[in-house]
Amino acid sequence: MKNTALTHIHEGLGAKMVPFAGFNMPVLYEGVNAEHDTVRNGVGVFDVSHMGEFLLSGPKALDLIQKVTSNDASQLTIGRAQYSCLPNLIGGIVDDLIVYKLKEEEYLLVVNASNIDKDWEWISSHNDLDVTMRNLSDDYSLLAIQGPMAMEAMQSLTSIDLAAIKYYHFEVADFAGIEHVIISATGYTGSGGFEIYAKNSEIEQIWNKVFEAGAAYDIKPIGLAARDTLRLEMGFCLYGNDINDTTSPLEAGLGWITKFNKNFVNSESLKQQKEVGVSRKLIGFELTERGVPRHDYEIVDAEGTVIGIVTSGTMAPSLNKGIGMGYVPTEYAAPGSEIFIRIRKNDVAATVVKLPFYKKEEKE
């Protein structure tokens, strides 16, 4: 089991630690609902240093990225990031990732912790372009400072104007006394904030200064359990649950990151799928009766016939109702459709809804 550079801090704070993607990670500190509310209404910090980072550089770096990813990375300018995925040869997804353009001919790819080796091998296997690839995953740490108070709480730690960093943009700047830190307006919570990339040797100083600066804003450490409820309220896909090697990006509602103005791995097959139409879709649903949907519960129709399975489910802390996502045949996928979730032996009524579940105006 790997530790992050901050594991000793989490343990010292009394976090409940669990194995996750081969890492010893904090899942809870004070409780999922309290931590969730901290991020929705204030500011919280996640240690997500288990994520993987690959640096691709050279004259053909963009060509390789264009070949292996579904989105159009040629649209990136220096200081911009892009959500994308790595399609496989059978219509599924190797992984989802974020591509950062650091410089001309230099890109950072941020991948899921559980897929670091798999992604490295996959991209390497397509690198016949002499692109220099460096796996920085073991050398870099990542903090996600999330919530509506994040910008105000962190402004004193940097000389740049955090308000000027738009969503999916980033700056390489000083932060918490460290030079050349990536400050990125990306995040997985839907409540705003920043992700901070720095070397392992620098991250403890950054963590400490972040908590000093955020003390007046009641900043708190947040575990992976709240990370999951926050991302699910936004309808964001989690690799291994909602997308995997067998789910097409088009089925998963990721057509917006699947650009057919270029050729990429398996693009012809996906283009054909788009033209013909998919037979199943990833939906969001809300329970209309009491209950909590969970991963792998069956989705059934009014007659009790199994039509799908729940890929992610929880009791949404911000909404106080059971929500989830799952794949169903296209005829059940329209918002307003009635479906049922089999919870133990009961078929609990649910309605298909448009994502995201959580909308900022619902905040009190």
C-alpha positions in Angstrom: 0.0 0.0 0.0 1.4 3.4 -1.0 1.2 6.5 1.2 0.9 10.0 0.0 3.4 12.7 1.3 0.6 13.7 3.7 -0.6 10.4 5.0 1.0 11.0 8.4 -0.9 14.3 8.7 -4.3 12.6 8.0 -3.5 9.9 10.5 -2.6 12.6 13.1 -5.9 14.3 12.5 -7.7 11.0 13.2 -8.9 10.4 9.7 -10.4 7.0 8.9 -8.0 5.5 6.4 -8.9 3.0 3.7 -7.1 1.3 0.8 -8.1 3.0 -2.4 -6.4 2.4 -5.8 -3.4 1.0 -4.0 -3.0 4.0 -1.7 -3.7 4.5 2.0 -6.3 7.3 1.8 -8.5 9.3 4.2 -12.1 8.4 3.6 -13.6 10.3 6.6 -12.7 12.9 9.2 -15.8 14.1 11.0 -18.5 12.5 8.9 -19.6 12.5 5.3 -22.5 15.0 5.6 -20.6 17.6 7.6 -17.6 17.4 5.2 -20.0 17.6 2.2 -21.6 20.7 3.7 -18.2 22.3 4.3 -17.4 22.1 0.6 -20.8 23.2 -0.6 -20.9 26.2 1.7 -17.4 27.0 2.8 -14.0 25.6 1.9 -12.5 22.1 2.3 -9.2 20.4 1.2 -8.8 17.0 -0.3 -5.5 15.2 -0.6 -5.8 13.6 -4.0 -2.1 13.0 -4.5 -2.9 9.4 -5.6 -3.8 10.8 -9.0 -1.4 10.1 -11.9 0.6 12.8 -13.9 2.3 12.2 -17.2 4.4 14.8 -19.0 4.4 14.6 -22.8 6.8 16.8 -24.7 8.3 17.2 -28.1 7.3 18.4 -31.6 4.8 15.6 -32.0 3.3 15.7 -28.4 0.0 17.2 -29.7 -0.2 14.6 -32.4 0.1 11.7 -29.9 -2.6 13.3 -27.7 -4.9 13.8 -30.7 -4.4 10.1 -31.6 -5.2 8.7 -28.1 -7.8 11.1 -26.8 -11.4 11.8 -27.9 -11.5 15.5 -27.4 -9.8 18.1 -29.7 -6.6 19.1 -27.9 -5.6 21.4 -30.8 -8.1 23.9 -29.3 -5.9 24.2 -26.2 -3.8 27.3 -25.6 -1.1 27.6 -22.9 -2.9 27.9 -19.6 -5.9 25.9 -20.6 -7.1 22.4 -19.5 -9.5 20.0 -21.2 -11.5 17.1 -20.0 -11.2 14.1 -22.3 -11.1 10.3 -22.5 -8.9 7.5 -23.9 -11.1 5.4 -26.1 -10.1 1.7 -26.5 -10.5 -0.6 -29.5 -13.8 -2.2 -28.5 -15.9 0.9 -28.1 -15.2 1.5 -24.4 -13.0 3.8 -22.3 -9.4 3.1 -21.1 -9.7 6.1 -18.7 -11.0 9.7 -18.4 -8.4 12.4 -17.9 -7.5 16.1 -18.0 -5.1 17.5 -20.5 -3.1 20.6 -19.6 -1.2 22.7 -22.1 1.9 23.8 -20.1 4.0 25.2 -23.0 4.2 24.9 -26.8 5.1 21.2 -27.3 4.5 20.3 -23.6 1.4 18.8 -22.0 0.5 17.4 -18.6 -2.0 14.5 -18.6 -3.7 13.8 -15.3 -5.2 10.3 -15.0 -7.0 8.2 -12.4 -5.0 6.6 -9.7 -6.3 3.1 -10.4 -5.3 3.4 -14.0 -1.8 4.8 -13.9 0.0 1.7 -15.1 -2.8 0.8 -17.6 -2.8 4.3 -19.1 0.9 4.6 -19.3 1.1 1.3 -21.2 -1.8 2.3 -23.5 -0.4 5.7 -24.4 3.2 4.3 -24.8 1.9 1.6 -27.1 0.6 4.3 -29.5 3.8 6.5 -29.2 5.4 5.8 -32.6 6.0 9.6 -32.9 9.2 9.9 -30.7 7.3 11.9 -28.0 9.2 12.1 -24.8 7.0 10.7 -22.0 7.7 11.1 -18.3 5.6 9.5 -15.5 5.7 12.0 -12.7 3.0 10.3 -10.6 5.3 9.2 -7.8 7.0 12.7 -7.5 4.0 15.0 -7.4 1.2 15.7 -5.0 -2.2 17.2 -5.6 -4.5 19.2 -3.3 -8.1 20.1 -4.2 -9.1 23.2 -2.4 -12.9 23.3 -3.0 -15.9 25.4 -2.1 -17.3 28.9 -2.6 -14.9 30.4 -0.1 -11.8 28.8 -1.6 -10.8 31.9 -3.7 -11.1 34.4 -0.9 -9.4 32.1 1.6 -6.4 31.3 -0.6 -5.8 34.7 -2.2 -3.2 35.8 0.4 -1.0 32.8 -0.6 -0.2 33.9 -4.1 0.7 37.0 -6.0 -1.6 36.2 -8.9 -5.3 37.2 -9.0 -7.2 33.9 -8.4 -10.4 35.4 -9.6 -8.9 35.8 -13.0 -8.4 32.1 -13.5 -11.5 30.9 -15.4 -12.9 27.4 -15.1 -10.6 24.8 -16.8 -7.8 27.4 -16.9 -4.6 27.4 -14.9 -1.5 29.4 -13.9 2.0 28.3 -13.0 2.8 30.7 -10.2 4.0 31.1 -6.6 1.7 29.6 -3.9 2.2 29.3 -0.2 5.9 30.3 -0.5 6.7 27.8 -3.3 7.5 28.8 -6.8 6.2 27.2 -10.0 3.1 25.6 -8.6 0.2 24.7 -11.0 -2.9 26.5 -9.7 -5.8 25.1 -11.7 -9.5 26.1 -11.7 -10.6 22.5 -12.1 -12.4 20.4 -9.6 -14.7 17.5 -9.1 -17.2 19.0 -6.7 -19.3 21.6 -8.6 -18.6 24.2 -5.8 -15.7 26.0 -7.3 -12.1 26.2 -6.1 -8.6 25.2 -7.2 -6.4 22.2 -7.6 -2.8 22.6 -6.6 0.0 20.5 -8.1 3.4 20.6 -6.4 6.4 18.3 -5.7 6.0 15.8 -2.8 8.8 17.6 -0.9 6.8 20.9 -1.1 3.3 19.7 -0.3 3.5 19.7 3.5 4.5 23.3 3.6 1.6 24.1 1.2 -0.9 22.1 3.3 0.1 23.9 6.5 -0.1 27.4 4.9 -3.4 26.5 3.3 -4.8 25.7 6.7 -3.3 28.8 8.3 -4.8 31.0 5.5 -8.1 29.3 5.7 -8.5 29.3 9.5 -10.7 32.4 9.4 -12.9 30.6 6.9 -13.3 27.5 9.0 -11.4 25.4 6.4 -11.4 21.6 7.0 -9.8 18.5 5.6 -12.2 16.4 3.5 -12.2 12.7 2.8 -13.0 10.6 -0.2 -16.5 9.7 1.0 -17.6 13.3 0.7 -15.7 13.6 -2.6 -18.0 10.9 -3.9 -21.3 12.5 -2.8 -20.2 15.9 -4.1 -19.3 14.6 -7.6 -22.4 12.4 -7.7 -24.7 15.4 -7.0 -23.1 17.0 -10.1 -23.6 13.9 -12.2 -19.8 13.6 -12.8 -18.7 10.1 -14.0 -16.4 8.0 -11.8 -14.2 5.6 -13.7 -14.8 2.1 -12.6 -18.4 2.9 -11.7 -20.1 4.9 -14.4 -17.6 4.5 -17.2 -15.2 1.6 -17.9 -13.6 -0.5 -20.6 -17.1 -1.6 -21.9 -19.0 1.8 -21.8 -18.9 4.0 -24.8 -18.4 7.7 -24.3 -21.6 8.3 -26.3 -23.6 6.0 -24.0 -22.1 7.8 -21.0 -23.3 11.2 -22.2 -19.7 12.2 -23.1 -20.5 13.0 -26.7 -19.4 16.6 -25.9 -15.8 15.4 -25.4 -15.9 13.1 -28.5 -14.9 15.2 -31.5 -15.0 13.7 -35.0 -13.2 16.5 -36.8 -10.0 14.4 -36.3 -9.1 10.7 -36.3 -8.4 9.0 -33.0 -8.3 5.5 -31.7 -11.5 3.7 -32.7 -13.0 7.0 -34.0 -14.6 5.3 -37.0 -16.5 2.8 -34.9 -17.7 5.6 -32.5 -18.7 7.8 -35.4 -20.9 4.9 -36.7 -22.4 4.5 -33.3 -23.3 8.2 -33.2 -24.9 8.0 -36.6 -26.9 4.8 -35.8 -27.7 5.9 -32.2 -26.9 4.1 -28.9 -29.2 1.4 -27.5 -28.5 2.3 -23.9 -27.7 5.5 -22.0 -26.4 6.6 -18.7 -29.2 8.4 -16.8 -29.5 10.2 -13.6 -32.5 9.4 -11.3 -34.0 10.5 -8.1 -36.0 8.2 -5.8 -39.6 9.4 -5.3 -39.9 7.2 -2.2 -37.7 6.6 0.8 -34.5 4.6 0.2 -30.9 4.8 -0.7 -29.7 3.4 -4.1 -26.3 1.7 -4.2 -23.8 0.6 -6.8 -24.9 -2.6 -8.5 -28.6 -2.5 -7.4 -30.9 -3.5 -10.2 -33.0 -1.0 -12.2 -36.4 -2.5 -13.1 -39.5 -1.4 -15.1 -43.1 -1.3 -13.8 -43.5 -5.0 -14.5 -40.4 -5.8 -12.4 -38.3 -6.7 -15.4 -34.6 -5.9 -14.9 -33.6 -3.2 -17.4 -30.3 -1.9 -16.0 -28.0 -1.5 -13.0 -27.1 1.3 -10.7 -23.5 2.5 -11.4 -23.4 5.1 -8.6 -25.9 5.9 -5.8 -26.2 7.7 -2.5 -28.3 9.7 -0.2 -27.5 13.2 -1.5 -26.6 15.4 1.5 -27.5 18.7 -0.3 -30.9 17.4 -1.5 -31.9 15.0 1.2 -33.1 12.3 -1.2 -31.7 9.2 -2.8 -30.0 9.8 -6.2 -28.1 7.7 -8.6 -26.9 7.0 -12.1 -27.1 3.9 -14.2 -27.5 2.5 -17.7 -30.9 1.8 -19.1 -32.3 1.1 -22.7 -32.7 4.4 -24.5 -36.5 4.2 -24.4 -36.4 4.6 -20.6 -33.8 7.4 -20.7 -35.9 10.5 -21.2 -36.2 12.9 -18.2 -39.5 12.2 -16.5 -39.5 8.5 -17.2 -40.5 6.3 -14.3 -38.2 3.5 -13.3 -37.8 1.4 -10.1 -34.7 0.6 -8.1 -34.7 -2.8 -6.4 -33.5 -2.2 -2.9 -33.3 -5.5 -1.1 -36.6 -7.0 -2.2 -38.6 -3.8 -2.7 -39.0 -2.0 -6.0 -38.7 1.7 -5.1 -40.1 4.3 -7.5 -37.7 6.7 -9.1 -37.8 9.4 -11.8 -35.2 10.0 -14.6 -33.9 13.6 -14.2 -31.7 15.9 -16.2 -28.2 16.2 -14.7 -26.8 17.8 -12.6 -28.9 16.8 -9.6 -27.5 19.8 -7.6 -28.0 23.3 -8.9 -26.4 26.2 -7.2 -29.7 28.1 -6.9 -31.1 25.4 -4.7 -28.6 26.5 -2.0 -30.5 28.2 0.8 
